[in-house]
Amino acid sequence: MVSRVIPVDPFDLVIFGGTGDLARRKILPGLFRRFNSGQMPEEARIIGAARSDMGREAFQDMIRKAVEEFGGPHDPEALTEFVGRLDYVAVDAMGDGGWEDLKGKLRAGVVRAFYFSVGPSLFGALAERLRGFGLADDDSRVVVEKPFGHDLASARALNVTLREHFHEEQIYRIDHYLGKETVQNLMAVRFGNMLFEPLWNAQYVDHIQITVAETVDVGGRGGYYDKAGAMRDMVQNHLMQLLCLIAMEPPARFEPDSVRDEKLKVIRALDPVDYHQIVRGQYEADDSQPGYRAHVDNQRSTTESFVAMKLAISNWRWAGTPFYLRTGKKLRARASEIAVVFKDAPHSIFGPEAGTHRNVLTIRLQPNEGMTLGVTIKEPGPGGMRLIDVPLDMSFADALGPDAEDVPDAYERLIMDVIRGNQTLFMRGDEVEAAWAWTDPIIEGWTARGDVPKPYDAGSSGPEDALMLMHKDELKVARYPGLRAGRLTGRPMARTPAQASREEEA
Ligand code: NAP
């Protein structure tokens, strides 16, 4: 069932920050899976680069251990062959040593890509040295990680710095949510079927909910997170991208700029958000676990670990349809999903006792990627014409069977797109800036008002006020996985170890 693997062109991929957490947990295990699937040609080479003084073999050992730990089940022989493709060079992004060594390892006539898996403060220095030492030319590609700035001014400055050395067509800004199978399926479902698109507008859609709920706390990222918060860490990028894909007009072609032009129009059509329509939260300590403030080691922190908001898109398609976004840490269930809730039928021929029923299309990003369409049917049996809602469920794991294991995870798919030179699933500079231009006034408003997030219990659905946001609009979302009257009810499903490790997205 999984489509045929077509090898990409031969490449040299340099990973700056090749010894870091992201490289070891995500990038290199992902590349190993692409190698294992036959997508990486014989001539592909990967070079780790960081300041640590280590030889090629020590790096290969480090990556072997990382793949064993984070890469899921694997064939040890294949892993040995894969690490044989790895090389390492010690370079300091801020210094001038090591660059000639690195240049000596790069080959002519193959795709050349540089992955900046380092802090954003090093992007400029790396870009400058790649050009200055002649490692990159007009065909080379650079991949940059999030966070892409912390406000509009810093994102603009980053864009200016990168564009001093590279054209926009060479810059691949990663948002790994765009690499998820279901996210791309969202476009396939919307624009590949006649069924949904005629209904995909304010006339038929009551409202849309986008939820990215995590059960984990801020983990070892407390220092970074406390300066960012859920708004910068999740809403400005991941949730905004999901919103764009769900709300955009059909692009003329499935091509990078056609798709990104349409996404940009959605962001630009967003109304400013009234602060009454936003709820911020911070998780509290429970019997066994410290709370947010202890985790970030800042007892006076006013950073949000949860945010919920009601948005409006002012255009012909969506005027009058609210979009509810929410995301947070330490919540009851781990669930990333989008629920498109259609309106009630205009008239019930079954009378008031049949109750109100709504179709809900639920698109699950994790866990257990797939889609569910809730349809109303007659309750089986002799009790007269009573109606119930049942899900038509399409879990990819069920639909694809054992092949589901071979569906690439977000990082590996996106890196292969870099090698292919396909920017469709990467954020363009103007998109990132537009998202910050919408986000900044919200954050500035909190600062100006001295806003303090509402406390919520760890393992709950977030602050009560967030539920009230939806209840005020008398919204009902009943009997569907994950969402019930605005509450998180999704239960983690049984997963294979490989799925589990892939789902733990960074
Ligand atoms: P990390 O674990 O701190 O690793 C940083 C890497 O950069 C190390 O390999 C480090 O090695 C190298 N490095 C630091 N300073 C350097 C310099 N001056 N020159 C060359 N190399 C240098 O960080 P990370 O978690 O991997 O994150 C990397 C980037 O990805 C960050 O921008 C982060 O925000 C982003 N990101 C990370 C995750 C995640 O899950 N980890 C998720 C999304 C985005 P040396 O110390 O040996 O130089």
Boltz pocket constraint, residues with backbone or C-beta under 6 A from the ligand:
constraints:
  - pocket:
      binder: B
      contacts: [[A, 16], [A, 17], [A, 18], [A, 19], [A, 20], [A, 21], [A, 22], [A, 23], [A, 49], [A, 50], [A, 51], [A, 52], [A, 91], [A, 92], [A, 93], [A, 94], [A, 116], [A, 117], [A, 118], [A, 119], [A, 120], [A, 122], [A, 145], [A, 146], [A, 147], [A, 506]]
      max_distance: 6.0
